[in-house]
Amino acid sequence: MDDRPTFPLELDAAQLKVTWTALKTLHDGLGHEEHDVQEIVREVLDKLPGEHDVRAIDLGRELERRRR
């Protein structure tokens, strides 16, 4: 059994889109010498909704909702 602590995280749609995009950018920018970090970033991305779902989030609309 894995005894590493886990940390629950609740994100609204805007936070999810920004988080996913930042992690994807980081993942894509890492080189071969940073394979271990790239693997961890991939593990986190795999826990989030998929690319299609995240791209469907209209960040402009979500930001407008926050302003109300």
CHARMM internal coordinates of N, CA and C (Angstrom, degrees):
IC EDIT
DIST 1 N 1 CA 1.4610
DIST 1 CA 1 C 1.5288
ANGL 1 N 1 CA 1 C 109.45
DIST 1 C 2 N 1.3106
ANGL 1 CA 1 C 2 N 116.46
DIHE 1 N 1 CA 1 C 2 N 138.28
DIST 2 N 2 CA 1.4588
ANGL 1 C 2 N 2 CA 122.74
DIHE 1 CA 1 C 2 N 2 CA 179.60
DIST 2 CA 2 C 1.5245
ANGL 2 N 2 CA 2 C 108.89
DIHE 1 C 2 N 2 CA 2 C -79.75
DIST 2 C 3 N 1.3294
ANGL 2 CA 2 C 3 N 116.99
DIHE 2 N 2 CA 2 C 3 N 120.81
DIST 3 N 3 CA 1.4632
ANGL 2 C 3 N 3 CA 120.02
DIHE 2 CA 2 C 3 N 3 CA -178.05
DIST 3 CA 3 C 1.5270
ANGL 3 N 3 CA 3 C 112.89
DIHE 2 C 3 N 3 CA 3 C -103.19
DIST 3 C 4 N 1.3365
ANGL 3 CA 3 C 4 N 116.80
DIHE 3 N 3 CA 3 C 4 N 15.03
DIST 4 N 4 CA 1.4649
ANGL 3 C 4 N 4 CA 119.66
DIHE 3 CA 3 C 4 N 4 CA 176.41
DIST 4 CA 4 C 1.5246
ANGL 4 N 4 CA 4 C 109.09
DIHE 3 C 4 N 4 CA 4 C -70.19
DIST 4 C 5 N 1.3299
ANGL 4 CA 4 C 5 N 117.56
DIHE 4 N 4 CA 4 C 5 N 139.87
DIST 5 N 5 CA 1.4681
ANGL 4 C 5 N 5 CA 118.76
DIHE 4 CA 4 C 5 N 5 CA 178.19
DIST 5 CA 5 C 1.5264
ANGL 5 N 5 CA 5 C 110.76
DIHE 4 C 5 N 5 CA 5 C -67.84
DIST 5 C 6 N 1.3075
ANGL 5 CA 5 C 6 N 115.74
DIHE 5 N 5 CA 5 C 6 N 149.95
DIST 6 N 6 CA 1.4626
ANGL 5 C 6 N 6 CA 121.57
DIHE 5 CA 5 C 6 N 6 CA 175.20
DIST 6 CA 6 C 1.5244
ANGL 6 N 6 CA 6 C 108.29
DIHE 5 C 6 N 6 CA 6 C -118.83
DIST 6 C 7 N 1.3150
ANGL 6 CA 6 C 7 N 115.91
DIHE 6 N 6 CA 6 C 7 N 159.39
DIST 7 N 7 CA 1.4518
ANGL 6 C 7 N 7 CA 121.10
DIHE 6 CA 6 C 7 N 7 CA -175.61
DIST 7 CA 7 C 1.5210
ANGL 7 N 7 CA 7 C 109.64
DIHE 6 C 7 N 7 CA 7 C -131.61
DIST 7 C 8 N 1.3367
ANGL 7 CA 7 C 8 N 117.17
DIHE 7 N 7 CA 7 C 8 N 109.23
DIST 8 N 8 CA 1.4630
ANGL 7 C 8 N 8 CA 119.35
DIHE 7 CA 7 C 8 N 8 CA 177.90
DIST 8 CA 8 C 1.5256
ANGL 8 N 8 CA 8 C 109.87
DIHE 7 C 8 N 8 CA 8 C -67.19
DIST 8 C 9 N 1.3197
ANGL 8 CA 8 C 9 N 115.90
DIHE 8 N 8 CA 8 C 9 N 149.15
DIST 9 N 9 CA 1.4523
ANGL 8 C 9 N 9 CA 121.08
DIHE 8 CA 8 C 9 N 9 CA -176.98
DIST 9 CA 9 C 1.5213
ANGL 9 N 9 CA 9 C 108.96
DIHE 8 C 9 N 9 CA 9 C -145.36
DIST 9 C 10 N 1.3205
ANGL 9 CA 9 C 10 N 116.27
DIHE 9 N 9 CA 9 C 10 N 126.04
DIST 10 N 10 CA 1.4605
ANGL 9 C 10 N 10 CA 120.95
DIHE 9 CA 9 C 10 N 10 CA 176.51
DIST 10 CA 10 C 1.5158
ANGL 10 N 10 CA 10 C 108.29
DIHE 9 C 10 N 10 CA 10 C -107.45
DIST 10 C 11 N 1.3198
ANGL 10 CA 10 C 11 N 116.06
DIHE 10 N 10 CA 10 C 11 N 128.71
DIST 11 N 11 CA 1.4588
ANGL 10 C 11 N 11 CA 121.68
DIHE 10 CA 10 C 11 N 11 CA -179.65
DIST 11 CA 11 C 1.5213
ANGL 11 N 11 CA 11 C 109.65
DIHE 10 C 11 N 11 CA 11 C -125.78
DIST 11 C 12 N 1.3336
ANGL 11 CA 11 C 12 N 116.33
DIHE 11 N 11 CA 11 C 12 N 139.41
DIST 12 N 12 CA 1.4604
ANGL 11 C 12 N 12 CA 117.71
DIHE 11 CA 11 C 12 N 12 CA 170.46
DIST 12 CA 12 C 1.5305
ANGL 12 N 12 CA 12 C 107.23
DIHE 11 C 12 N 12 CA 12 C -81.82
DIST 12 C 13 N 1.3197
ANGL 12 CA 12 C 13 N 116.86
DIHE 12 N 12 CA 12 C 13 N 177.81
DIST 13 N 13 CA 1.4690
ANGL 12 C 13 N 13 CA 120.20
DIHE 12 CA 12 C 13 N 13 CA -173.80
DIST 13 CA 13 C 1.5256
ANGL 13 N 13 CA 13 C 112.25
DIHE 12 C 13 N 13 CA 13 C -60.82
DIST 13 C 14 N 1.3302
ANGL 13 CA 13 C 14 N 117.72
DIHE 13 N 13 CA 13 C 14 N -42.85
DIST 14 N 14 CA 1.4693
ANGL 13 C 14 N 14 CA 120.60
DIHE 13 CA 13 C 14 N 14 CA -179.89
DIST 14 CA 14 C 1.5223
ANGL 14 N 14 CA 14 C 110.42
DIHE 13 C 14 N 14 CA 14 C -64.44
DIST 14 C 15 N 1.3139
ANGL 14 CA 14 C 15 N 116.83
DIHE 14 N 14 CA 14 C 15 N -44.10
DIST 15 N 15 CA 1.4631
ANGL 14 C 15 N 15 CA 120.94
DIHE 14 CA 14 C 15 N 15 CA 179.10
DIST 15 CA 15 C 1.5218
ANGL 15 N 15 CA 15 C 110.91
DIHE 14 C 15 N 15 CA 15 C -62.98
DIST 15 C 16 N 1.3269
ANGL 15 CA 15 C 16 N 116.71
DIHE 15 N 15 CA 15 C 16 N -40.14
DIST 16 N 16 CA 1.4600
ANGL 15 C 16 N 16 CA 120.72
DIHE 15 CA 15 C 16 N 16 CA 178.58
DIST 16 CA 16 C 1.5245
ANGL 16 N 16 CA 16 C 110.76
DIHE 15 C 16 N 16 CA 16 C -61.99
DIST 16 C 17 N 1.3242
ANGL 16 CA 16 C 17 N 117.06
DIHE 16 N 16 CA 16 C 17 N -46.65
DIST 17 N 17 CA 1.4658
ANGL 16 C 17 N 17 CA 120.09
DIHE 16 CA 16 C 17 N 17 CA -178.13
DIST 17 CA 17 C 1.5198
ANGL 17 N 17 CA 17 C 110.66
DIHE 16 C 17 N 17 CA 17 C -62.75
DIST 17 C 18 N 1.3307
ANGL 17 CA 17 C 18 N 117.58
DIHE 17 N 17 CA 17 C 18 N -44.94
DIST 18 N 18 CA 1.4613
ANGL 17 C 18 N 18 CA 121.02
DIHE 17 CA 17 C 18 N 18 CA -179.70
DIST 18 CA 18 C 1.5276
ANGL 18 N 18 CA 18 C 110.51
DIHE 17 C 18 N 18 CA 18 C -65.31
DIST 18 C 19 N 1.3224
ANGL 18 CA 18 C 19 N 117.46
DIHE 18 N 18 CA 18 C 19 N -43.36
DIST 19 N 19 CA 1.4680
ANGL 18 C 19 N 19 CA 121.40
DIHE 18 CA 18 C 19 N 19 CA 179.81
DIST 19 CA 19 C 1.5196
ANGL 19 N 19 CA 19 C 110.94
DIHE 18 C 19 N 19 CA 19 C -63.54
DIST 19 C 20 N 1.3212
ANGL 19 CA 19 C 20 N 117.18
DIHE 19 N 19 CA 19 C 20 N -48.37
DIST 20 N 20 CA 1.4674
ANGL 19 C 20 N 20 CA 121.23
DIHE 19 CA 19 C 20 N 20 CA -179.36
DIST 20 CA 20 C 1.5224
ANGL 20 N 20 CA 20 C 110.63
DIHE 19 C 20 N 20 CA 20 C -60.76
DIST 20 C 21 N 1.3362
ANGL 20 CA 20 C 21 N 116.34
DIHE 20 N 20 CA 20 C 21 N -45.01
DIST 21 N 21 CA 1.4653
ANGL 20 C 21 N 21 CA 120.57
DIHE 20 CA 20 C 21 N 21 CA -178.58
DIST 21 CA 21 C 1.5234
ANGL 21 N 21 CA 21 C 111.06
DIHE 20 C 21 N 21 CA 21 C -64.04
DIST 21 C 22 N 1.3180
ANGL 21 CA 21 C 22 N 117.04
DIHE 21 N 21 CA 21 C 22 N -42.13
DIST 22 N 22 CA 1.4679
ANGL 21 C 22 N 22 CA 120.51
DIHE 21 CA 21 C 22 N 22 CA 179.13
DIST 22 CA 22 C 1.5271
ANGL 22 N 22 CA 22 C 110.99
DIHE 21 C 22 N 22 CA 22 C -64.17
DIST 22 C 23 N 1.3244
ANGL 22 CA 22 C 23 N 116.86
DIHE 22 N 22 CA 22 C 23 N -44.02
DIST 23 N 23 CA 1.4675
ANGL 22 C 23 N 23 CA 119.96
DIHE 22 CA 22 C 23 N 23 CA 179.52
DIST 23 CA 23 C 1.5261
ANGL 23 N 23 CA 23 C 111.44
DIHE 22 C 23 N 23 CA 23 C -66.36
DIST 23 C 24 N 1.3187
ANGL 23 CA 23 C 24 N 117.22
DIHE 23 N 23 CA 23 C 24 N -40.16
DIST 24 N 24 CA 1.4713
ANGL 23 C 24 N 24 CA 120.65
DIHE 23 CA 23 C 24 N 24 CA 179.30
DIST 24 CA 24 C 1.5238
ANGL 24 N 24 CA 24 C 110.35
DIHE 23 C 24 N 24 CA 24 C -64.63
DIST 24 C 25 N 1.3261
ANGL 24 CA 24 C 25 N 116.98
DIHE 24 N 24 CA 24 C 25 N -41.27
DIST 25 N 25 CA 1.4612
ANGL 24 C 25 N 25 CA 121.35
DIHE 24 CA 24 C 25 N 25 CA 177.93
DIST 25 CA 25 C 1.5201
ANGL 25 N 25 CA 25 C 110.35
DIHE 24 C 25 N 25 CA 25 C -63.89
DIST 25 C 26 N 1.3220
ANGL 25 CA 25 C 26 N 116.83
DIHE 25 N 25 CA 25 C 26 N -44.22
DIST 26 N 26 CA 1.4660
ANGL 25 C 26 N 26 CA 121.02
DIHE 25 CA 25 C 26 N 26 CA 177.16
DIST 26 CA 26 C 1.5255
ANGL 26 N 26 CA 26 C 110.06
DIHE 25 C 26 N 26 CA 26 C -60.52
DIST 26 C 27 N 1.3304
ANGL 26 CA 26 C 27 N 116.81
DIHE 26 N 26 CA 26 C 27 N -49.13
DIST 27 N 27 CA 1.4645
ANGL 26 C 27 N 27 CA 121.88
DIHE 26 CA 26 C 27 N 27 CA -179.07
DIST 27 CA 27 C 1.5276
ANGL 27 N 27 CA 27 C 111.14
DIHE 26 C 27 N 27 CA 27 C -56.20
DIST 27 C 28 N 1.3276
ANGL 27 CA 27 C 28 N 115.62
DIHE 27 N 27 CA 27 C 28 N -47.34
DIST 28 N 28 CA 1.4631
ANGL 27 C 28 N 28 CA 120.20
DIHE 27 CA 27 C 28 N 28 CA -176.81
DIST 28 CA 28 C 1.5234
ANGL 28 N 28 CA 28 C 112.54
DIHE 27 C 28 N 28 CA 28 C -69.84
DIST 28 C 29 N 1.3266
ANGL 28 CA 28 C 29 N 117.47
DIHE 28 N 28 CA 28 C 29 N -23.42
DIST 29 N 29 CA 1.4547
ANGL 28 C 29 N 29 CA 121.33
DIHE 28 CA 28 C 29 N 29 CA -178.19
DIST 29 CA 29 C 1.5142
ANGL 29 N 29 CA 29 C 114.83
DIHE 28 C 29 N 29 CA 29 C -89.66
DIST 29 C 30 N 1.3227
ANGL 29 CA 29 C 30 N 116.93
DIHE 29 N 29 CA 29 C 30 N -9.70
DIST 30 N 30 CA 1.4642
ANGL 29 C 30 N 30 CA 120.08
DIHE 29 CA 29 C 30 N 30 CA -179.48
DIST 30 CA 30 C 1.5236
ANGL 30 N 30 CA 30 C 110.29
DIHE 29 C 30 N 30 CA 30 C -77.84
DIST 30 C 31 N 1.3026
ANGL 30 CA 30 C 31 N 116.09
DIHE 30 N 30 CA 30 C 31 N 141.55
DIST 31 N 31 CA 1.4573
ANGL 30 C 31 N 31 CA 121.32
DIHE 30 CA 30 C 31 N 31 CA 179.37
DIST 31 CA 31 C 1.5176
ANGL 31 N 31 CA 31 C 112.06
DIHE 30 C 31 N 31 CA 31 C -91.64
DIST 31 C 32 N 1.3134
ANGL 31 CA 31 C 32 N 115.73
DIHE 31 N 31 CA 31 C 32 N 178.84
DIST 32 N 32 CA 1.4672
ANGL 31 C 32 N 32 CA 121.92
DIHE 31 CA 31 C 32 N 32 CA -178.46
DIST 32 CA 32 C 1.5190
ANGL 32 N 32 CA 32 C 112.21
DIHE 31 C 32 N 32 CA 32 C -60.87
DIST 32 C 33 N 1.3275
ANGL 32 CA 32 C 33 N 117.02
DIHE 32 N 32 CA 32 C 33 N -33.02
DIST 33 N 33 CA 1.4612
ANGL 32 C 33 N 33 CA 120.16
DIHE 32 CA 32 C 33 N 33 CA -178.68
DIST 33 CA 33 C 1.5288
ANGL 33 N 33 CA 33 C 111.58
DIHE 32 C 33 N 33 CA 33 C -69.94
DIST 33 C 34 N 1.3329
ANGL 33 CA 33 C 34 N 116.97
DIHE 33 N 33 CA 33 C 34 N -12.55
DIST 34 N 34 CA 1.4621
ANGL 33 C 34 N 34 CA 121.61
DIHE 33 CA 33 C 34 N 34 CA 179.33
DIST 34 CA 34 C 1.5264
ANGL 34 N 34 CA 34 C 111.18
DIHE 33 C 34 N 34 CA 34 C -110.57
DIST 34 C 35 N 1.3123
ANGL 34 CA 34 C 35 N 115.77
DIHE 34 N 34 CA 34 C 35 N 34.48
DIST 35 N 35 CA 1.4628
ANGL 34 C 35 N 35 CA 122.00
DIHE 34 CA 34 C 35 N 35 CA -176.09
DIST 35 CA 35 C 1.5274
ANGL 35 N 35 CA 35 C 111.97
DIHE 34 C 35 N 35 CA 35 C -57.72
DIST 35 C 36 N 1.3287
ANGL 35 CA 35 C 36 N 117.66
DIHE 35 N 35 CA 35 C 36 N -40.53
DIST 36 N 36 CA 1.4659
ANGL 35 C 36 N 36 CA 120.28
DIHE 35 CA 35 C 36 N 36 CA -178.40
DIST 36 CA 36 C 1.5285
ANGL 36 N 36 CA 36 C 111.22
DIHE 35 C 36 N 36 CA 36 C -62.49
DIST 36 C 37 N 1.3244
ANGL 36 CA 36 C 37 N 116.65
DIHE 36 N 36 CA 36 C 37 N -43.68
DIST 37 N 37 CA 1.4646
ANGL 36 C 37 N 37 CA 120.45
DIHE 36 CA 36 C 37 N 37 CA 178.91
DIST 37 CA 37 C 1.5245
ANGL 37 N 37 CA 37 C 109.70
DIHE 36 C 37 N 37 CA 37 C -67.50
DIST 37 C 38 N 1.3176
ANGL 37 CA 37 C 38 N 116.78
DIHE 37 N 37 CA 37 C 38 N -41.37
DIST 38 N 38 CA 1.4648
ANGL 37 C 38 N 38 CA 121.30
DIHE 37 CA 37 C 38 N 38 CA 178.84
DIST 38 CA 38 C 1.5328
ANGL 38 N 38 CA 38 C 110.22
DIHE 37 C 38 N 38 CA 38 C -59.24
DIST 38 C 39 N 1.3074
ANGL 38 CA 38 C 39 N 116.54
DIHE 38 N 38 CA 38 C 39 N -39.13
DIST 39 N 39 CA 1.4646
ANGL 38 C 39 N 39 CA 121.09
DIHE 38 CA 38 C 39 N 39 CA 179.44
DIST 39 CA 39 C 1.5296
ANGL 39 N 39 CA 39 C 110.87
DIHE 38 C 39 N 39 CA 39 C -64.78
DIST 39 C 40 N 1.3265
ANGL 39 CA 39 C 40 N 117.16
DIHE 39 N 39 CA 39 C 40 N -41.86
DIST 40 N 40 CA 1.4674
ANGL 39 C 40 N 40 CA 120.75
DIHE 39 CA 39 C 40 N 40 CA 178.97
DIST 40 CA 40 C 1.5235
ANGL 40 N 40 CA 40 C 110.47
DIHE 39 C 40 N 40 CA 40 C -65.59
DIST 40 C 41 N 1.3218
ANGL 40 CA 40 C 41 N 116.88
DIHE 40 N 40 CA 40 C 41 N -43.22
DIST 41 N 41 CA 1.4647
ANGL 40 C 41 N 41 CA 120.46
DIHE 40 CA 40 C 41 N 41 CA 178.05
DIST 41 CA 41 C 1.5247
ANGL 41 N 41 CA 41 C 109.56
DIHE 40 C 41 N 41 CA 41 C -60.93
DIST 41 C 42 N 1.3167
ANGL 41 CA 41 C 42 N 118.60
DIHE 41 N 41 CA 41 C 42 N -41.14
DIST 42 N 42 CA 1.4669
ANGL 41 C 42 N 42 CA 122.75
DIHE 41 CA 41 C 42 N 42 CA 177.47
DIST 42 CA 42 C 1.5318
ANGL 42 N 42 CA 42 C 110.31
DIHE 41 C 42 N 42 CA 42 C -61.59
DIST 42 C 43 N 1.3378
ANGL 42 CA 42 C 43 N 117.42
DIHE 42 N 42 CA 42 C 43 N -40.92
DIST 43 N 43 CA 1.4657
ANGL 42 C 43 N 43 CA 121.02
DIHE 42 CA 42 C 43 N 43 CA 178.44
DIST 43 CA 43 C 1.5276
ANGL 43 N 43 CA 43 C 110.76
DIHE 42 C 43 N 43 CA 43 C -60.45
DIST 43 C 44 N 1.3223
ANGL 43 CA 43 C 44 N 116.59
DIHE 43 N 43 CA 43 C 44 N -41.20
DIST 44 N 44 CA 1.4662
ANGL 43 C 44 N 44 CA 120.46
DIHE 43 CA 43 C 44 N 44 CA 178.95
DIST 44 CA 44 C 1.5292
ANGL 44 N 44 CA 44 C 109.99
DIHE 43 C 44 N 44 CA 44 C -67.80
DIST 44 C 45 N 1.3238
ANGL 44 CA 44 C 45 N 117.28
DIHE 44 N 44 CA 44 C 45 N -46.12
DIST 45 N 45 CA 1.4679
ANGL 44 C 45 N 45 CA 120.33
DIHE 44 CA 44 C 45 N 45 CA 178.09
DIST 45 CA 45 C 1.5266
ANGL 45 N 45 CA 45 C 111.27
DIHE 44 C 45 N 45 CA 45 C -57.59
DIST 45 C 46 N 1.3171
ANGL 45 CA 45 C 46 N 116.92
DIHE 45 N 45 CA 45 C 46 N -37.01
DIST 46 N 46 CA 1.4621
ANGL 45 C 46 N 46 CA 120.84
DIHE 45 CA 45 C 46 N 46 CA -179.52
DIST 46 CA 46 C 1.5265
ANGL 46 N 46 CA 46 C 112.39
DIHE 45 C 46 N 46 CA 46 C -66.82
DIST 46 C 47 N 1.3278
ANGL 46 CA 46 C 47 N 117.23
DIHE 46 N 46 CA 46 C 47 N -19.73
DIST 47 N 47 CA 1.4662
ANGL 46 C 47 N 47 CA 121.05
DIHE 46 CA 46 C 47 N 47 CA 178.18
DIST 47 CA 47 C 1.5267
ANGL 47 N 47 CA 47 C 112.08
DIHE 46 C 47 N 47 CA 47 C -84.63
DIST 47 C 48 N 1.3159
ANGL 47 CA 47 C 48 N 116.21
DIHE 47 N 47 CA 47 C 48 N -14.74
DIST 48 N 48 CA 1.4596
ANGL 47 C 48 N 48 CA 121.15
DIHE 47 CA 47 C 48 N 48 CA -179.32
DIST 48 CA 48 C 1.5261
ANGL 48 N 48 CA 48 C 109.74
DIHE 47 C 48 N 48 CA 48 C -93.38
DIST 48 C 49 N 1.3352
ANGL 48 CA 48 C 49 N 116.87
DIHE 48 N 48 CA 48 C 49 N 162.93
DIST 49 N 49 CA 1.4632
ANGL 48 C 49 N 49 CA 118.68
DIHE 48 CA 48 C 49 N 49 CA 174.90
DIST 49 CA 49 C 1.5290
ANGL 49 N 49 CA 49 C 110.35
DIHE 48 C 49 N 49 CA 49 C -55.90
DIST 49 C 50 N 1.2989
ANGL 49 CA 49 C 50 N 116.42
DIHE 49 N 49 CA 49 C 50 N 158.51
DIST 50 N 50 CA 1.4583
ANGL 49 C 50 N 50 CA 121.93
DIHE 49 CA 49 C 50 N 50 CA -175.71
DIST 50 CA 50 C 1.5176
ANGL 50 N 50 CA 50 C 114.05
DIHE 49 C 50 N 50 CA 50 C -70.14
DIST 50 C 51 N 1.3230
ANGL 50 CA 50 C 51 N 114.17
DIHE 50 N 50 CA 50 C 51 N 168.11
DIST 51 N 51 CA 1.4606
ANGL 50 C 51 N 51 CA 121.83
DIHE 50 CA 50 C 51 N 51 CA -176.84
DIST 51 CA 51 C 1.5254
ANGL 51 N 51 CA 51 C 112.15
DIHE 50 C 51 N 51 CA 51 C -56.12
DIST 51 C 52 N 1.3184
ANGL 51 CA 51 C 52 N 117.20
DIHE 51 N 51 CA 51 C 52 N -43.26
DIST 52 N 52 CA 1.4664
ANGL 51 C 52 N 52 CA 120.76
DIHE 51 CA 51 C 52 N 52 CA -178.88
DIST 52 CA 52 C 1.5290
ANGL 52 N 52 CA 52 C 110.55
DIHE 51 C 52 N 52 CA 52 C -59.69
DIST 52 C 53 N 1.3215
ANGL 52 CA 52 C 53 N 116.81
DIHE 52 N 52 CA 52 C 53 N -45.39
DIST 53 N 53 CA 1.4643
ANGL 52 C 53 N 53 CA 121.10
DIHE 52 CA 52 C 53 N 53 CA -179.56
DIST 53 CA 53 C 1.5266
ANGL 53 N 53 CA 53 C 111.69
DIHE 52 C 53 N 53 CA 53 C -65.27
DIST 53 C 54 N 1.3205
ANGL 53 CA 53 C 54 N 116.67
DIHE 53 N 53 CA 53 C 54 N -41.12
DIST 54 N 54 CA 1.4631
ANGL 53 C 54 N 54 CA 120.53
DIHE 53 CA 53 C 54 N 54 CA -178.33
DIST 54 CA 54 C 1.5228
ANGL 54 N 54 CA 54 C 110.43
DIHE 53 C 54 N 54 CA 54 C -69.42
DIST 54 C 55 N 1.3163
ANGL 54 CA 54 C 55 N 117.03
DIHE 54 N 54 CA 54 C 55 N -41.76
DIST 55 N 55 CA 1.4719
ANGL 54 C 55 N 55 CA 119.70
DIHE 54 CA 54 C 55 N 55 CA 179.70
DIST 55 CA 55 C 1.5288
ANGL 55 N 55 CA 55 C 111.57
DIHE 54 C 55 N 55 CA 55 C -65.04
DIST 55 C 56 N 1.3254
ANGL 55 CA 55 C 56 N 116.99
DIHE 55 N 55 CA 55 C 56 N -24.58
DIST 56 N 56 CA 1.4646
ANGL 55 C 56 N 56 CA 120.82
DIHE 55 CA 55 C 56 N 56 CA 179.31
DIST 56 CA 56 C 1.5319
ANGL 56 N 56 CA 56 C 112.22
DIHE 55 C 56 N 56 CA 56 C -73.90
DIST 56 C 57 N 1.3082
ANGL 56 CA 56 C 57 N 117.84
DIHE 56 N 56 CA 56 C 57 N -14.91
DIST 57 N 57 CA 1.4640
ANGL 56 C 57 N 57 CA 120.93
DIHE 56 CA 56 C 57 N 57 CA 178.77
DIST 57 CA 57 C 1.5261
ANGL 57 N 57 CA 57 C 108.53
DIHE 56 C 57 N 57 CA 57 C -72.58
DIST 57 C 58 N 1.3093
ANGL 57 CA 57 C 58 N 116.10
DIHE 57 N 57 CA 57 C 58 N 124.04
DIST 58 N 58 CA 1.4672
ANGL 57 C 58 N 58 CA 122.24
DIHE 57 CA 57 C 58 N 58 CA 178.17
DIST 58 CA 58 C 1.5297
ANGL 58 N 58 CA 58 C 107.19
DIHE 57 C 58 N 58 CA 58 C -88.17
DIST 58 C 59 N 1.3178
ANGL 58 CA 58 C 59 N 116.37
DIHE 58 N 58 CA 58 C 59 N 99.98
DIST 59 N 59 CA 1.4602
ANGL 58 C 59 N 59 CA 120.81
DIHE 58 CA 58 C 59 N 59 CA -175.47
DIST 59 CA 59 C 1.5267
ANGL 59 N 59 CA 59 C 111.25
DIHE 58 C 59 N 59 CA 59 C -61.84
DIST 59 C 60 N 1.3082
ANGL 59 CA 59 C 60 N 117.58
DIHE 59 N 59 CA 59 C 60 N -38.79
DIST 60 N 60 CA 1.4617
ANGL 59 C 60 N 60 CA 120.49
DIHE 59 CA 59 C 60 N 60 CA 177.86
DIST 60 CA 60 C 1.5196
ANGL 60 N 60 CA 60 C 111.79
DIHE 59 C 60 N 60 CA 60 C -58.62
DIST 60 C 61 N 1.3300
ANGL 60 CA 60 C 61 N 115.93
DIHE 60 N 60 CA 60 C 61 N -45.42
DIST 61 N 61 CA 1.4670
ANGL 60 C 61 N 61 CA 120.57
DIHE 60 CA 60 C 61 N 61 CA 178.60
DIST 61 CA 61 C 1.5220
ANGL 61 N 61 CA 61 C 110.83
DIHE 60 C 61 N 61 CA 61 C -64.61
DIST 61 C 62 N 1.3278
ANGL 61 CA 61 C 62 N 116.90
DIHE 61 N 61 CA 61 C 62 N -41.54
DIST 62 N 62 CA 1.4646
ANGL 61 C 62 N 62 CA 120.52
DIHE 61 CA 61 C 62 N 62 CA 179.64
DIST 62 CA 62 C 1.5261
ANGL 62 N 62 CA 62 C 111.34
DIHE 61 C 62 N 62 CA 62 C -64.72
DIST 62 C 63 N 1.3260
ANGL 62 CA 62 C 63 N 116.65
DIHE 62 N 62 CA 62 C 63 N -38.96
DIST 63 N 63 CA 1.4654
ANGL 62 C 63 N 63 CA 119.90
DIHE 62 CA 62 C 63 N 63 CA 178.19
DIST 63 CA 63 C 1.5252
ANGL 63 N 63 CA 63 C 110.54
DIHE 62 C 63 N 63 CA 63 C -66.96
DIST 63 C 64 N 1.3149
ANGL 63 CA 63 C 64 N 116.92
DIHE 63 N 63 CA 63 C 64 N -37.41
DIST 64 N 64 CA 1.4647
ANGL 63 C 64 N 64 CA 120.62
DIHE 63 CA 63 C 64 N 64 CA 177.05
DIST 64 CA 64 C 1.5267
ANGL 64 N 64 CA 64 C 110.31
DIHE 63 C 64 N 64 CA 64 C -62.82
DIST 64 C 65 N 1.3043
ANGL 64 CA 64 C 65 N 117.71
DIHE 64 N 64 CA 64 C 65 N -41.05
DIST 65 N 65 CA 1.4759
ANGL 64 C 65 N 65 CA 121.19
DIHE 64 CA 64 C 65 N 65 CA 177.35
DIST 65 CA 65 C 1.5189
ANGL 65 N 65 CA 65 C 111.24
DIHE 64 C 65 N 65 CA 65 C -60.07
DIST 65 C 66 N 1.3227
ANGL 65 CA 65 C 66 N 116.76
DIHE 65 N 65 CA 65 C 66 N -37.67
DIST 66 N 66 CA 1.4644
ANGL 65 C 66 N 66 CA 120.52
DIHE 65 CA 65 C 66 N 66 CA -179.73
DIST 66 CA 66 C 1.5289
ANGL 66 N 66 CA 66 C 111.29
DIHE 65 C 66 N 66 CA 66 C -67.10
DIST 66 C 67 N 1.3142
ANGL 66 CA 66 C 67 N 117.17
DIHE 66 N 66 CA 66 C 67 N -29.22
DIST 67 N 67 CA 1.4710
ANGL 66 C 67 N 67 CA 121.40
DIHE 66 CA 66 C 67 N 67 CA -177.29
DIST 67 CA 67 C 1.5256
ANGL 67 N 67 CA 67 C 112.25
DIHE 66 C 67 N 67 CA 67 C -76.77
DIST 67 C 68 N 1.3031
ANGL 67 CA 67 C 68 N 117.30
DIHE 67 N 67 CA 67 C 68 N -18.19
DIST 68 N 68 CA 1.4807
ANGL 67 C 68 N 68 CA 121.09
DIHE 67 CA 67 C 68 N 68 CA -177.09
DIST 68 CA 68 C 1.4974
ANGL 68 N 68 CA 68 C 111.48
DIHE 67 C 68 N 68 CA 68 C -75.27
END
COOR INIT
IC SEED 1 N 1 CA 1 C
IC BUILD
